[in-house]
Amino acid sequence: MGDFFQNGVITTFHDLSNRTVDELESDISGWAKTRPISLLIPALYSEFEGDAIPNIISELRKVPYLDEVIVGLDNADSEQFTKARKAFHGLDARCRIIWNDGPRMRELQKELAQHNLGPLERGKGANVWYAMGYFLASGRGEVLGMHDADITTYSRDMLAKLMYPVANPTFGYVFSKGFYFRADDQGFNGRVSRLLVTPLIRALQQTLGPDEYLSYLDSFRYPLAGECAMNADVVLGLRIPFDWGLEIGMLSEVFRRYTSGRVCQVDLADAYDHKHQHVSEDDPNHGLHRMGTDITKSIYRKLAIRGQVFSQGVFRTLKATYYRSALDFVDHYTHDAEMNGFLVDRHKEERLVEMFAQTITAAGEQYLSRPMELPLIPSWAVTSDARPDVFNRIQEIVETDNA
């Protein structure tokens, strides 16, 4: 897309289509000789039964610069773990599957949780955290990329674009975040980012006043993207949530530890799609309903840490401000879609805004009732200080499982 506009407080890398993927990979391959690169893919076994992972593997076979591929595998029995390992055979990069349901990993998980040194709940956050632990334990990589396992439009140039800013030793970026346009034959996707996160951030700025953290979040074009890359020292110090606040929590941690000048976002694709979560309008414990609540609470917690005082009155005002802002966004996206020939179910979009408005006050009530709740997993720096043998143990477990 012909877009070179820099907005917000972080650098935006655009896809101006002036270099081939081979040229990008040639540069990265040169840097990877002295700064090895690893890739982390969190996955459910069910995703191995679809079309996305076979295509991802096919594309990864063409990537020349990866030293290591780490797959965090959830919801897999012994037979399924074996099938997952076979699926990744044949890559030039060394591949390790983290069998999170295996008896050895379960024992380590139980021990760390008992001492509040690991995730207290299973989920994507826990999957990513243990895979990051193995990345640090193996010591092979100095740069870590991460993307989801359900990307149906995956191509290797997406990975090259994601890795380039952090792999480049002269740029100085420690963290990059992917963004993209999401749509299918049903219309625009990315509902939580479009209709909750961005209008919520704008409403918070209007309600609470200017805030450096909110300006930082508002700079990301797709803050909930699962694609990112970072230096190994970033990985070591990250505290990440184990709930649906993972992506926002990761951005918040990077904000806490680094200046915005060392953070960037990268345009990865003209079109992107992956599996979609159910809305779960009537059940706040599942789907987009649960996701919206967890994400909103994650933002509240970060603002509270920065000194913001919340009350029921603040949340009621925020709800009203958000609702008006979100309906304006529905107008924006409806007009944009119509001009470009995409279908939009305006009624469905507005109903989703109504549900998200309810999550704003629900998340606020949950925060006020449990203000000290911190669903953050300790960083690997903290865990390894408390358990000096933990890296040796996780490496031994993974190597034994994969032997």
C-alpha positions as CSV (number, residue, x, y, z in Angstrom):
1,M,0.0,0.0,0.0
2,G,1.3,3.5,-0.9
3,D,1.4,4.8,2.7
4,F,4.5,6.4,4.2
5,F,2.8,8.4,7.0
6,Q,4.5,8.3,10.4
7,N,2.0,8.8,13.2
8,G,2.2,8.2,16.9
9,V,5.3,7.9,19.0
10,I,6.8,4.7,17.5
11,T,8.4,4.1,14.1
12,T,6.2,2.5,11.4
13,F,7.8,0.4,8.7
14,H,5.6,0.4,5.6
15,D,5.4,-2.1,2.8
16,L,6.2,0.1,-0.2
17,S,7.0,-3.0,-2.4
18,N,10.4,-1.8,-3.5
19,R,12.4,-4.8,-2.3
20,T,11.9,-8.5,-2.9
21,V,11.7,-11.1,-0.1
22,D,15.0,-12.6,-1.4
23,E,16.7,-9.3,-0.8
24,L,15.3,-8.9,2.7
25,E,16.3,-12.5,3.5
26,S,19.8,-12.0,2.2
27,D,20.3,-9.1,4.6
28,I,18.8,-11.0,7.5
29,S,21.0,-14.1,6.7
30,G,24.1,-12.0,7.0
31,W,23.1,-10.5,10.4
32,A,22.0,-14.0,11.6
33,K,25.6,-15.2,11.3
34,T,26.5,-13.2,14.4
35,R,23.0,-12.8,15.9
36,P,21.2,-16.1,15.5
37,I,17.4,-16.0,15.1
38,S,14.8,-18.2,16.6
39,L,11.0,-18.5,15.9
40,L,8.3,-19.3,18.4
41,I,4.9,-20.6,17.4
42,P,2.3,-21.2,20.1
43,A,-0.2,-23.8,18.9
44,L,-3.1,-26.0,19.9
45,Y,-3.0,-29.5,18.5
46,S,-6.3,-28.9,16.8
47,E,-4.6,-26.4,14.5
48,F,-2.5,-29.3,13.1
49,E,-5.7,-30.7,11.6
50,G,-6.4,-27.6,9.5
51,D,-4.7,-26.1,6.4
52,A,-2.8,-23.3,8.2
53,I,0.1,-25.2,9.8
54,P,1.0,-27.3,6.7
55,N,1.3,-24.1,4.7
56,I,3.3,-22.4,7.4
57,I,5.7,-25.3,7.5
58,S,6.0,-25.3,3.7
59,E,6.9,-21.6,3.8
60,L,9.4,-22.1,6.6
61,R,11.2,-24.6,4.5
62,K,12.2,-21.8,2.2
63,V,13.5,-19.5,5.0
64,P,17.3,-19.4,5.0
65,Y,18.1,-17.5,8.2
66,L,16.4,-19.4,11.1
67,D,18.6,-21.2,13.5
68,E,15.8,-22.7,15.7
69,V,12.0,-23.2,15.5
70,I,10.2,-23.6,18.9
71,V,6.6,-24.8,18.9
72,G,4.6,-24.6,22.1
73,L,2.0,-27.4,21.9
74,D,-1.1,-27.4,24.0
75,N,-4.0,-30.0,24.2
76,A,-2.0,-32.9,22.8
77,D,-1.7,-36.5,24.0
78,S,1.3,-38.7,23.3
79,E,0.2,-39.7,19.8
80,Q,-0.7,-36.2,18.8
81,F,2.7,-34.9,20.1
82,T,4.4,-37.4,17.9
83,K,2.4,-36.3,14.9
84,A,3.2,-32.7,15.6
85,R,7.0,-33.5,15.7
86,K,6.7,-35.4,12.4
87,A,4.9,-32.5,10.8
88,F,7.9,-30.2,11.4
89,H,10.5,-32.7,10.2
90,G,12.7,-31.5,7.3
91,L,13.3,-27.9,8.3
92,D,16.8,-26.6,7.9
93,A,16.4,-25.0,11.3
94,R,16.5,-27.2,14.4
95,C,13.0,-27.7,15.7
96,R,11.8,-28.5,19.2
97,I,8.2,-29.1,20.3
98,I,7.3,-28.1,23.8
99,W,4.8,-30.7,24.9
100,N,3.0,-28.8,27.6
101,D,0.7,-31.8,28.4
102,G,3.5,-34.2,28.8
103,P,4.2,-35.7,32.2
104,R,7.6,-34.1,32.6
105,M,6.4,-30.6,31.7
106,R,3.3,-31.1,33.9
107,E,5.5,-31.8,36.9
108,L,7.6,-28.7,36.3
109,Q,4.5,-26.6,35.8
110,K,3.0,-27.8,39.0
111,E,6.2,-27.1,41.0
112,L,6.6,-23.6,39.6
113,A,2.9,-22.7,40.2
114,Q,3.1,-23.9,43.8
115,H,5.8,-21.3,44.4
116,N,4.1,-18.6,42.3
117,L,7.0,-18.8,39.9
118,G,5.0,-19.8,36.8
119,P,1.6,-19.5,35.3
120,L,-1.3,-20.2,37.5
121,E,-3.6,-21.1,34.6
122,R,-3.2,-22.8,31.2
123,G,-3.7,-20.8,28.1
124,K,-1.8,-19.0,25.3
125,G,0.1,-16.8,27.8
126,A,1.4,-19.9,29.7
127,N,2.2,-21.6,26.3
128,V,4.3,-18.6,25.2
129,W,6.0,-18.3,28.6
130,Y,7.3,-21.8,28.7
131,A,8.4,-21.7,25.0
132,M,10.3,-18.4,25.9
133,G,11.9,-20.3,28.8
134,Y,13.2,-23.0,26.4
135,F,14.4,-20.2,24.0
136,L,16.5,-18.8,26.9
137,A,17.6,-22.2,28.1
138,S,18.8,-23.4,24.7
139,G,20.9,-20.2,24.3
140,R,20.9,-20.6,20.6
141,G,19.1,-17.4,19.6
142,E,19.7,-13.7,20.2
143,V,16.6,-12.6,18.4
144,L,13.2,-14.2,18.8
145,G,10.2,-13.9,16.5
146,M,6.7,-15.1,17.3
147,H,3.6,-15.6,15.3
148,D,0.4,-17.6,15.7
149,A,-0.2,-21.1,14.2
150,D,-3.6,-20.4,12.6
151,I,-2.6,-17.8,9.9
152,T,-4.3,-19.0,6.7
153,T,-2.6,-16.4,4.5
154,Y,0.9,-17.0,5.8
155,S,3.9,-16.4,3.5
156,R,7.6,-16.2,4.3
157,D,7.9,-12.5,3.4
158,M,5.7,-11.8,6.5
159,L,8.4,-13.3,8.7
160,A,11.2,-11.4,6.9
161,K,9.4,-8.1,7.4
162,L,8.7,-8.8,11.1
163,M,12.3,-9.8,11.8
164,Y,14.1,-7.2,9.8
165,P,14.0,-4.1,12.1
166,V,15.2,-6.1,15.2
167,A,17.7,-8.2,13.3
168,N,19.3,-5.2,11.8
169,P,22.2,-4.3,14.1
170,T,22.3,-0.6,13.1
171,F,18.6,0.2,13.7
172,G,18.6,-0.2,17.4
173,Y,15.1,-1.6,17.8
174,V,14.5,-4.1,20.5
175,F,10.9,-4.9,19.7
176,S,8.8,-4.9,16.6
177,K,5.0,-5.5,16.3
178,G,3.2,-6.6,13.1
179,F,0.1,-5.0,11.7
180,Y,-2.0,-5.8,8.6
181,F,-5.4,-5.4,7.0
182,R,-7.9,-8.1,8.0
183,A,-10.9,-9.0,5.9
184,D,-12.6,-12.0,4.3
185,D,-15.7,-12.6,2.1
186,Q,-17.8,-11.6,5.1
187,G,-16.3,-8.2,5.4
188,F,-13.8,-6.5,7.8
189,N,-12.4,-8.5,10.7
190,G,-10.2,-7.5,13.6
191,R,-13.3,-6.6,15.6
192,V,-11.8,-6.3,19.0
193,S,-9.0,-4.0,17.8
194,R,-11.4,-1.9,15.7
195,L,-14.4,-1.6,17.9
196,L,-13.0,-2.0,21.5
197,V,-9.3,-1.2,21.9
198,T,-8.9,1.9,19.8
199,P,-12.1,3.6,20.8
200,L,-11.5,2.6,24.4
201,I,-8.0,4.2,24.3
202,R,-9.5,7.4,22.8
203,A,-12.3,7.4,25.4
204,L,-9.7,7.0,28.2
205,Q,-7.7,9.9,26.9
206,Q,-10.8,12.1,26.7
207,T,-12.0,11.0,30.2
208,L,-8.7,10.9,32.1
209,G,-6.6,13.4,30.1
210,P,-3.4,13.1,28.2
211,D,-1.2,10.1,29.2
212,E,2.1,8.9,27.7
213,Y,1.1,5.2,28.0
214,L,-2.2,5.8,26.2
215,S,-0.5,7.7,23.4
216,Y,1.9,4.8,23.0
217,L,-0.9,2.2,22.8
218,D,-2.7,4.5,20.3
219,S,0.3,4.5,18.0
220,F,-0.1,0.8,17.2
221,R,-2.3,0.1,14.2
222,Y,-3.1,-3.4,15.4
223,P,-2.2,-3.7,19.1
224,L,-3.7,-7.2,19.4
225,A,-1.6,-8.8,16.6
226,G,0.1,-12.0,17.6
227,E,3.2,-11.3,15.5
228,C,6.2,-9.7,17.2
229,A,10.0,-9.9,17.4
230,M,12.4,-9.0,20.2
231,N,15.9,-9.3,21.5
232,A,16.8,-12.0,24.0
233,D,17.2,-9.5,26.9
234,V,13.6,-8.4,26.3
235,V,12.4,-12.0,26.6
236,L,14.3,-12.5,29.9
237,G,12.6,-9.5,31.6
238,L,9.0,-9.9,30.3
239,R,6.1,-10.4,32.7
240,I,3.2,-11.5,30.6
241,P,-0.5,-12.2,31.5
242,F,-1.8,-15.7,31.2
243,D,-5.3,-14.5,30.2
244,W,-6.5,-12.7,27.0
245,G,-4.6,-9.6,27.9
246,L,-1.4,-11.2,26.6
247,E,-0.7,-8.9,23.6
248,I,-1.7,-5.7,25.5
249,G,0.3,-6.9,28.5
250,M,3.4,-7.5,26.4
251,L,3.2,-4.0,24.9
252,S,2.8,-2.6,28.4
253,E,5.9,-4.4,29.6
254,V,7.9,-3.1,26.7
255,F,6.7,0.4,27.4
256,R,7.7,0.0,31.1
257,R,11.3,-1.1,30.2
258,Y,12.2,0.7,27.0
259,T,11.8,4.1,25.4
260,S,9.4,4.4,22.4
261,G,12.4,5.1,20.1
262,R,13.4,1.4,20.5
263,V,10.0,0.1,19.5
264,C,8.5,-0.2,16.0
265,Q,5.6,-1.7,14.0
266,V,5.8,-3.3,10.6
267,D,3.2,-3.7,7.8
268,L,3.3,-7.5,7.2
269,A,0.7,-8.1,4.5
270,D,-2.0,-6.6,2.3
271,A,-4.4,-9.2,3.5
272,Y,-4.3,-11.4,6.5
273,D,-6.7,-13.9,8.0
274,H,-6.8,-16.5,10.7
275,K,-9.5,-18.3,12.8
276,H,-12.1,-16.2,14.4
277,Q,-13.4,-16.3,18.0
278,H,-17.1,-16.6,18.7
279,V,-18.7,-13.5,20.0
280,S,-20.3,-15.3,23.0
281,E,-22.7,-12.4,23.6
282,D,-24.6,-14.1,26.4
283,D,-21.6,-15.7,28.1
284,P,-19.0,-13.4,29.6
285,N,-16.6,-16.3,30.2
286,H,-15.9,-17.2,26.6
287,G,-15.1,-15.8,23.2
288,L,-14.8,-12.1,22.4
289,H,-16.9,-11.3,25.5
290,R,-14.2,-12.8,27.8
291,M,-11.4,-11.4,25.6
292,G,-12.8,-7.8,25.8
293,T,-13.0,-8.0,29.6
294,D,-9.5,-9.3,30.1
295,I,-8.0,-6.8,27.7
296,T,-9.8,-3.9,29.3
297,K,-8.7,-5.0,32.8
298,S,-5.2,-5.2,31.6
299,I,-5.3,-1.5,30.5
300,Y,-6.9,-0.5,33.8
301,R,-4.2,-2.2,35.8
302,K,-1.4,-0.5,33.8
303,L,-3.0,2.9,34.3
304,A,-3.4,2.2,38.0
305,I,0.2,1.4,38.3
306,R,0.9,4.8,36.7
307,G,-1.1,6.5,39.5
308,Q,-4.6,6.7,38.0
309,V,-7.4,6.4,40.6
310,F,-10.5,4.6,39.4
311,S,-14.0,4.6,40.8
312,Q,-17.5,3.5,39.7
313,G,-18.2,7.0,38.6
314,V,-15.1,7.0,36.3
315,F,-16.1,3.7,34.8
316,R,-19.7,5.0,34.1
317,T,-18.3,8.1,32.4
318,L,-15.8,6.0,30.5
319,K,-18.6,3.7,29.3
320,A,-20.6,6.6,27.9
321,T,-17.6,8.2,26.2
322,Y,-16.5,4.9,24.7
323,Y,-20.0,4.2,23.4
324,R,-20.1,7.4,21.4
325,S,-16.5,7.0,20.1
326,A,-17.1,3.4,19.1
327,L,-20.3,4.2,17.2
328,D,-18.3,6.9,15.3
329,F,-15.8,4.2,14.4
330,V,-18.6,2.0,13.1
331,D,-19.5,4.9,10.7
332,H,-15.8,5.2,9.6
333,Y,-15.4,1.5,8.9
334,T,-18.8,1.2,7.2
335,H,-18.0,4.0,4.8
336,D,-14.5,2.7,4.1
337,A,-15.8,-0.8,3.5
338,E,-18.6,0.4,1.1
339,M,-16.2,2.5,-1.0
340,N,-13.9,-0.5,-1.3
341,G,-16.6,-3.1,-2.1
342,F,-16.7,-4.9,1.2
343,L,-19.9,-6.0,3.0
344,V,-20.6,-4.7,6.4
345,D,-23.4,-5.8,8.7
346,R,-23.9,-2.5,10.5
347,H,-26.4,-3.9,13.0
348,K,-24.0,-6.7,14.0
349,E,-21.2,-4.2,14.5
350,E,-23.4,-2.0,16.7
351,R,-24.5,-4.9,18.8
352,L,-20.8,-5.8,19.3
353,V,-20.2,-2.2,20.5
354,E,-23.0,-2.6,22.9
355,M,-21.5,-5.8,24.3
356,F,-18.1,-4.2,24.6
357,A,-19.6,-1.2,26.4
358,Q,-20.9,-3.7,29.0
359,T,-17.4,-5.2,29.4
360,I,-16.0,-1.7,30.2
361,T,-18.1,-1.5,33.4
362,A,-17.8,-5.3,34.1
363,A,-14.1,-5.1,33.9
364,G,-14.2,-2.0,36.1
365,E,-16.3,-3.8,38.8
366,Q,-13.9,-6.8,38.7
367,Y,-10.9,-4.5,39.1
368,L,-12.5,-2.6,42.0
369,S,-13.4,-5.8,43.8
370,R,-9.9,-7.3,43.3
371,P,-7.5,-4.3,42.9
372,M,-4.5,-6.3,43.9
373,E,-5.1,-9.1,41.4
374,L,-2.1,-9.4,39.1
375,P,-2.5,-12.2,36.5
376,L,1.1,-11.6,35.4
377,I,3.5,-14.5,35.1
378,P,6.9,-13.7,36.8
379,S,9.6,-12.9,34.3
380,W,12.1,-15.6,33.6
381,A,14.7,-13.5,35.3
382,V,12.8,-13.7,38.5
383,T,12.0,-17.4,38.1
384,S,15.6,-18.3,37.3
385,D,16.9,-16.3,40.3
386,A,14.6,-18.3,42.6
387,R,15.2,-21.6,40.9
388,P,18.8,-21.5,39.5
389,D,18.3,-25.0,37.9
390,V,15.1,-24.1,36.0
391,F,16.8,-23.5,32.6
392,N,18.7,-26.8,32.9
393,R,15.5,-28.6,33.8
394,I,13.3,-27.2,31.0
395,Q,16.1,-27.9,28.5
396,E,16.4,-31.5,29.7
397,I,12.7,-32.0,29.6
398,V,12.3,-30.7,26.1
399,E,15.3,-32.6,24.8
400,T,14.1,-35.8,26.4
401,D,10.6,-35.4,25.0
402,N,12.0,-34.7,21.5
403,A,14.6,-37.4,21.5
